[in-house]
């Protein structure tokens, strides 16, 4: 009788696992969604369409809307995206460069988390020292610093949260769809709804951030001198840190958020192209159902 070795058992187990994975593999996105997506990324069609609409808006209509009054960098940005749509490798490098922001933000959020702990620990200790100095609050700036660090973690953590798919989805049926269907949904919703919303927010927050850092509302001028912190928006409470920098970081956070959504558009577009090398559907380890 032949003896069954431990290696034979592992070989059989690996074979069964491999067959199970092949059976469960979603092959819905192994070919282009449409023939025209075979070599051209969908963002090229979107950017080209936007350029055509913008030209019509500039030539045929007298409108105050952005589509008819785009700046030079708007034209350059759309043209650049349209060109990148014909260069998959270059477009994927852009996606990888954008996602470096999310990776860096994760490390920064980790540092900020420890800073919050340290600041709050010192804050608790100072409460026992307040009576000795006959003060209600010995270092009010510590409380303000803790709250602003909390806000900073949330702002810089947005790109990584989207990249790692840790954000809960309210469309709970999404988890049961095939990759091709998921890619269509995410590409359309991100391109035509989410990204325009984020672009609008960055336009609004740009002026908000500038005002918080000292730009005058009337003539739009900046204060003279090198002591820029004197022009930052202050806190209404005593012994608190200025609010100008953290308000300006709201704008920065939304810019990073919009860039990561663009990276998601690139990845889902590659899925629609049938490009498994660059295409990816963001999904968490466990689906989070929101009811």
Secondary structure, 3 states (H helix, E strand, C coil): CCCCCHHHHHHHHHHHHHHHHHHHCCCCCCCCCCHHHCCCCHHHHHHHHHHHHHHHHHHHCCCCCHHHCCCHHHHHHHHHHHHHCCCHHHHHHHHHHHHHHHHHHHHHHHHHHHHHHHHHHHHHHHHCCHHHHCCCCCCHHHHHHHHHHHHHHHHHHHHHHHHCCCCCECCHHHHHCCHHHHHHHHHHHHHHHHHHHHHHHHHHHHHHHHHHCCCCCCCCCCCCCCCHHHHCCCCCCCCCCCCHHHHHHHHHHHHHHHHHHHHHHHHHHHHHCCCCCCCCCCCCCCCCECC
